Amino acid sequence: MKRFSRRLFGKGGQRASGGGSSAKSDAQLQSESKRIVRFQGVALVFLSKVRDDVHSGEAARGVELVVAKEDLSEAVKAGATIRRDGTSPDGSFFGEVAYVDGAVEFQDAQVRPKARADWTTEDVAEQHVLTLTHRQRAFMLDKIPQVFVGPLFKGVFVSQARQCRFGDLVAALEHHFRGRDPAKVFVWLDVFSANQPLLARPDKDLPDEVVAEREALLASGLHAAIQRFDERLIFFDKWNNPAPLQRSWCVWEILGALSGEHRDLRPVFAPGQDDAFLEVLLDHPDKVTQAVADIDTRKATCFKAEDKAMITREIERTLTQGFVTLNAVILASLRDWLAEITHAAVDKSRATEGRSTKHARVCACAGYFCWSQGAMEQALRHFVEALEIGRETLGDRHPNVATWLNNIAAVYKAQGKYDEALRYYEEALEIERESLGDRHPFVATTLNNIAQVYFSQGKYDEALRFFEEALEIGRETQGDRHPNVATRLNNIAGVHNARATTLFGIGGMYNSQGKHNEALRYFEEALEINREKLGDKHHFVAATLNKIGWVHRAREEWSDALAFFEEALAIWLERLGADHQDTKDAKKSVEECKEHL
């Protein structure tokens, strides 16, 4: 059931007060929507049987589904599922596509078979549930033995996207509830607990009283109903860019689960997704971080454009900063979920691999993920374990040991423990110079890291010396247009700007105009390279815009400063969310500039 709830938040992020649906009894909530949805689940053992019957052919007997390999019409695009119904006199085939009027004609070469194991929840709804219920316009709950139907609001509410494989959904639930009697675990899924014959029909074809009832349900609050269940789950078909986050109705359900009294929503993953996540984490940990940052519920879609518009209006109306706030809530939970998988992967590796270099690599990658999400103590724990094993298995002078020293130093730097950070960075630099040579890019990276610590301590001369050596090596080894070069130009400009800002703070701003100009020159070159190489919405672009804003602020060029701060803020809101410190700092800068205009 993918329908609106009552207003959940007022502007400013406060829950709407008054006699909302949260004050209604279970019976009232059910009574208002009795023809549209029943807030009763079905036993997990029943779901397993439906899965098995669909896969074996016992359910939806004789139904053959195919998938279009190319666009067949304006309404039937590549990827559409077609039920093959028969053969035309000319030897072509014809069939039906859900929500498309009339028969669809196609050639055998234009489609591929859709194995029953690949049937989606939507396929099960169309080919099995509707077959049993459409004539009576009834609920699937009425067509199964009542021993498999749960009590009102008992069991688990599951949010899921119906284009995912039904078998994967059931397998994920079986895994989650392993050890419990599946006959006593009741699961609410819209495909079984909503009136599919009514939901499948356009509003114009429904009696007025049914439309009114549905509107009453929307006004009364699906969110309140979600909160009544004993547990709330969300099914992820993939760990990265999962289907529910691409569907607007699912996003609305997620918000209801995360924003209510209980504020809990547990993920269940399709089989193999834990291993898929670990594989990416080990080979490309930066891609894990990027995948999390790329989640944007504004891109979620609906079958009907008007539904998408409705959801968008409601989110923007009821949430402070609209989708920015919604993304922040969902991303925070997604990070927690992935962190759980990460820690479990480390425990599993420790048990199976022992104190091996392979396990050290797992620890290091887990540490990187935790560090990238701001979980510094967890990151430090994983990095220290990797370093200890690395010293044992590779020796004290191995380049990997230098990498893990760098990682630990990065955590200490983030925690403001600069002396500890320098100690680890300096040991890493010594190992890298010895094992890789003085002009290696890794040496440049560590030089840059050391410079950043000195910069944070206000030791600008030392910082500038290390930044400039890192820049020189970078130009030699990676070329003048590499993003790393842009970063180091940024850093050097930052030193000059910090000097100028310090002078400004003690009344010497007008004597430091030359420093401001020098800072701007470096920042502008860095901004040009970052836009060219990384795109307009990258975090580094926002960081550079922010630094340029600070230069203009130091010169009391408030309008120019405001323009750069606002552009940086817009990027950070989109990429990092409203709760990230960079976003908060940029918002504060915008507000302060406006006070001077």
N, C-alpha and C positions, 0 to 999 in steps of 0.2 A: 504494500500500500504506500504510494508515494504522493502524499497530499499535505497541504499546509496545516500548520497549527495556529493557535492563537499567537498574538504578539508576545514574544519571549522576553525581549529586552526593551527598555526605553532608551532614548538617546542618553549617552553617558554610561551605557553598559549596565544599567540597573534593571532588574526584573520588574516587569509591569505589576503594579499593585492592584488591589480590588478583587472582586469576586470572579477571578478567572477559573479556568478548568481545573487548576490544582486543588480547588476547594470542592470539586464535585466528587460524588461517590463513584465507585467502580460501576455500579448499576446505571447511574446517570450517563456516564461516558459511553457505555455500551448501548444504552437505549437510544441515544442520539444518532447512532450510526449503524443500527441493527441490520439495515438492508444493504449497506455498503461494505462493512467490515465487521468481523467478530474478533475480539481480543482474546482468542483462545489458540493455543498452539497444538501441534500434532506430535505424537511420540516419535522420537528419533528412530526407533525400530521400524516405524511405518515409512519414514523417509528412506531408510536403507532398502526396504522392500521395493518402493517405487523406483529407486535407482537401479536395483538389480533387475526388475521387470522391464524397465525401459531398455537397458543394455542387452537383455536376452531376447527381446522382441515380444515378450508376454504382454506388456503394456503397449498401447498404440499399435496393435497388430496390423501388419500390412502397410504401414506408413513408411514411405521412403523419402528421405530429405536429401537435397543436393544444394550446393553453394555455387552461386554465379561467379564465374571467373572473370567476367567483364560486365560492363554496363549493358543491360538488356533494354532499358527504357529510361525515361526521366524519373520514374518512380522506383525502378528496380536497378540498383547500382551493384557494382562488383562487391562481393562479400555477402549479398543478401541470401537468406535461406529460403528455398522453394520446396514446397511439397509436390512431388511428382504425382500427378493424378492420372495421366493417360497419354495415349499417342494420337496425334492428328492424322487425317487421311494422307497428308503429304509426307508422313514419316517423322515430322517434328514432334516435340513433346509439349504438354501443357501442364500447368500446375497453379498453385496458389501461394501468395506471399502475404504474411500478416499485415493488416492495415492497408493493403493495396486492393482497390476495386477491380474486379474482372480477372479473367484467366491470364496467366503469363505464358507466352510461347517461347520455346528455346530449343536449340540443337544440343545434342549430346556433348559436342566438343566445347560448348560454352559453359559447362558446369562440371563440378567434381562431386563425387559422393560425399555425404556427411555421415561418418560412422556414428553409431548410436552412443558410443563412449564420448563423442564430442557434442552431443546434444546439450544445448544451454537450458537454463531455467526457463527462459522464454519458450523454447521448443517444447519443453515438458508442459508448460501452461497451455500452449496452443494445440498440441497434438494429443495430449492425455487429459488434462484437467477440463478443458473446454468441451472435449468430446463427451465427457461424463455429465457435464452440468449445463450445457448451453440451452437445451430444450426446456428445462424447468427453471432456468435462470436462478440456479441454486448455488449454495456453497459446496466446495469439495468436502467440507466438514460433515455435510449431511450424507455423503456417499461412502463413508468409511465406517467401520465398527467404532462405536462410541468409546470403547475402551482405549482407543488410540487418540482421543481428543482430551486435551487438558482442561483444567478449571480456568475460570476467568482470570486473566492477568498472571497466571502462574507459569513459571518456566523462563525461557530466554527469548528476548526479542532479537532478531537477526536482521541487520541491514546488509543488503547484497544487491549487486547489479545483475539484472536478469540476462545479460549477454554472456555471462560466465558459464562454464561447464557445470551442469548440475551435479555430475559425479564428483567433481572436485569439491564443491560445496558440502556435499554429504560426507565425503572423506575427511574434510577439515573438521566438521562437527564431531564425527566419530572419534577423531584423534583428541579433540579437546575434552570430550566427555569419557575418555577411556577410563575403565575402572568403575563406571557407574552403570546401573541397569538402564539400557536404552529404552526399555518400555516405560520407564518412569521419568525420562528426560523429555520435556515438552518444548517444542521449538515453534516460534511464531515466524512464518514466512508468508508474505503477501500472496504468493501463488496458491496457497491452500486455504488461507484464512480470510481472504478478501473475495468478494463476489465477482469473479472473473467475467461472467457474461455481461454484467452491468458495466464494469470497468472497460471492457473492450469496445463498448458502443459509444458513439459520439453523444455529446450532451443533447443535441437537437433530437436525437432518437429516444431519449429517456423521458418518462413521465415527469411532470413538474415536481411532484412530491419527492421523487428520488433525487432530482437535482437539488432541491431545497435541503434534503437530508444530508447530502454530501457537503453542501455549503455550511450546514450547521456543524458537521464534523470538523471542517477546516477552522471554523471560528472557535470551536470548543477546545481543540488542542490535541492533535496527534502527539505532540511533545509530552503532554501530561500523561497520555496513555503509555508511551515508551517508558516513562519513569516508573510506572506501576509494576512492570515486570521484575522478576527476581534478579535478572541478569541481562546485560546488553552486550551483544557481540557484533562485530563487523567482519565480513568475509572478504579477504584480499586474494584475488586471483594471482597477483604478482606483488612482490615486495616494492618494486619501483613503478610509479605511475599506475597504481591499482585502479581497476575499473570503477569502484564506487566513488572515487574522487573525481571521476570524469562525468558522473551523472548527477544532475542538479537535485533530483528528488532524494537521492542517497545522501548528498551533502546536507540537505535539510534535516534528514533523520539523524545524521551524525551530530549536527548542532544540538538537536533536541536531547541526545544522549549525553553530550559533554557539558551541557549548560544547565542541566537540571539539578535536583537536590542531590542525587547520587554521584553525578559527574564521572561516571565510569563507562568505558567502552573498550572491550578487550578485542584484539584481533585474532582471527583464526585464518591461517594461511593455507593455500592450495598445496597439495603434496609436492615436496621438493623445493619449495621456495626458501626454506632456511638454508639449504645447500647452495641454491642459486645466489642468495645474498652473500654467503661466505665466499663463494668463488670470486665475485666482483670485489669484495672487500680485500681479498688477498692479492688480486692482480692489479686492481685499479682503485685503491681506497678513495682517491679524489672523486671518482665517479659516483660513489655512494653519497658523498657530501653534496655533489651537484644534483643528484636525483632528488634529494630531500629539498634542496633549495628551489628546484623547478616546479614543485607542487603549487598549483594555482587554481583554486576552485572557481575563479571567474571564468575559466575555460570550460567548465562543466556544461553539458548539453542536455537538451530535452527533445523528445520526439516532436512536441509541439512548440513552435516559436513563442506562442503566447504564454505557455507555461514557464518557459525560461525567463521571459520578461517579468512575469508575476513574481517568481522567486527572487530575481535580481532586485526588484523594487522593495520586496519585503526585507531582504537582508540589508540593503542600504538604508531603509527606513528605521529598522529596529536595532541595528548594531552601530555603535560608535566606530567610525571609519569603515563600516561596511565589510567588504570582503577582506580588507587588510586584517581586521580583527578575527574574522572567521578563519583565514589562513593561518594566523598565528596560533589559534586554539588547536586546529587540526595538526599543524606541523609539530607543535610541542608534544602532542600525543604520539605522532608518528616517530619522532626521535626517541621517545621512551620505549616504544615497541621495538625499534631496531636495536636500541641499546641492550635490551633483554636478549635478543638473538645473539648479539656480539658477545656478551658475557658468557652465555651458554656455549658459544663456539670455543671460547678460550678454555672453559672447564672441560669440554669434550676433548680438545686438543691436548690439554695437560694430561688427561687420563690415558689417551691413546698414543701420544708421541713422546711423552716424558720430557726430559730436559734436552731437547734436540734443537737444531737450527730451524727446523720446520716449525716447531712450536714457538720459538722466539719470533719468527716472522708473523705468526698468528697474533701473538701478543702485541707486536709493534703496530700491525694494521688495526687491531682493536683500539690501541692507544690513540692512533691518529683519528679514528672516528670519534672517540670520546672527546679528544681535544678540539676537534672541529665543531662539536656541538656544545662546547663550554663546560663539559664535565671533567674538570681538571684533576681532581683527586683520583677518579677512576682512570684517567689517562696516565697519570703518574705511576699508578700501581702496575698497569700493563707495560709501560715503557721500562720501568725498573726491572721487571721480570725478564723482559727481552734482553736488556743489557747484561744482567747477571749471567744468563745462559750464553750470550754471545761471547763474553770474556772466557767462559769455561770451554766452549767448543771451537771458537775461532781464534782465540788469543787476543791480547790487549791492543794490538796494532792493526787490526783488520778494519777496512773501510766501513763495514756494516756496524762495527762498534762505534765508529765516529758518528754514523747516522743516528744511532740510538742515544748517544750522548747529546747530539743536537736536539733530539726530541724531548729529552728530559729538561734540557735548558729552556726550551720553548715553554714548557709548563711553568717552570719557576719564573720566567719572565712575565708570563700572563698573571701570575700570582703576586708580582711585584717583589719577588725575592731575587734582586739583581746580582748580589754577590754570588749566590749559588748558580745562577744562570751563567755568569761569566766564567766561573770555574769549569763548568761542563763544556761550554762553547770553546774555551781555550784548549782544553784537552782534545776536543774533536778537531780543531784546526791543526794542532800539532800532528795528529795521526794522518790527516788528509794531506798535508804538505809532504809528509814522509812517504806515504804510500801512493799518492796520485800526482805529485808535483805541484809546484807553486802556482801554475797558471790553469789549473783545472776548474771547471764551472762549480764543482762542489766546494772548492776553496773559496770562490767568490761568494757563494751562498752563506758560508759560515762567517766570512768577513762582514757581510751585510748584517747577519744576526748579531754579531758582537757590537757593531756600530749602533744598532737599534737599542741595545741595552745602555750604552753610553749616552745615547740621545735621551732615553727615558730618565737617566740620572742627571740630565742637564750638563753633561760633559761634552760640549759641542765640538771642541777641537779634536778630541779623541774620536768622536763619532764621525766627523768629516774625513779624517784620515782613513778610517776603515771603509767608509762608503766610497770614497774616491778610488781606493785600490780595487774594491769589488766592481765598480763601474768600469775601470780600465780592463780588468780580466774579462768581464762580460762583453765589452765591445770587441775584444780580440777573438773570443771563442764562439760568440753567438751572433755577432753582427749588430749594427747600429739600430735596427728596427725590431729587436726582440723584446717581448713584454718584460723580461727581467731587466733589460736596460731602462725601460720606462720606469719600472719600480725604483731602480736606484737613482734615476734622475729625480723622481719624486722625493726620495729620502734626502738627497743632497739639498734640494729646494727646501725641504722641511727644516733642515738645520739652519739654513740662512733665515728662513721665516721665523723660526723660534728665537733666534738671536734678535731679530727685529722686533718681535712681539715683546720680548723681555725688556728691550730698551724702551719700547712704547709704554710698558707698564710702569716704568720709573721716570716717565716724563721725557724720554729721549727720542720719541718717535720721529720727530722732524729731522733729527740728525741721522736717521737710519734709512732714508728714502732709497739710497742706493742698494741696500740689502733687500728691500721689498722688490725692487725691480729685478734683482738677480733671482730671487725666489720665484717670481712670476714667470721668468724666462724658462726656468727648469720645469716648473709645474705645467706650463702650457705645452712644452714639448712632450712631457709625459702624458698629458691628456690626449694629445693628438695620436700618439702611439697606442695608448690604451683603447681609444675609440676604434682605431683602425684594426687592431688585432683581436680585441675582445668584445666589441660591440658596445652599444650605447647604454646597456642596462647592467653591465658587470659591476661587481663590488669594487674593483680597483678604480673604475671610472668614477663611482660615487666618492671614493676616498680622495681622489685627486680634485674633484669639484669642491669637496669640503675644504681642502687645504687652500685652494685658490680663494674660497670665501673668507678664510681666516686672514689671508694677506690683505684683501680689500677691507676687512673689518679693522685690522690694525691701522690702516690708512684712513679710517673713518669714512670710507666710501660705502655707505650703508646700502644704497640701492643695488650696487654691484654685488656686494656681499650677500644680500638677500637672495638675489637671483641664483647664485651658485649654491647657497645653502638649500634653497627650495628644490633645486634639481637633484641634489644629493639625497635629500630627505625622501623624495618620491621614489628613487631607486631603492633605498634601504627599506622603506615601507613595503615595497613589492617583494624584495629579495629576502629580507631578514625578519620582517614582521614588526609590529609596534612595540614589542617588549624587549627587543635587542638594544643593548647599550648604545651602539652607534646611531640607531634610529632616534633614541631619546635625546642624545647629545645634539643631533642635527635639528631636531624639533625645537630644542631650547635655543639654539643659535638663531633659528628663524624668528622666534618670538622676540628675542633680544634686539635683532635688527629692526623689526617692525616698531619697537618702542622708540627708536631713534629717528624714524621717518615722520 
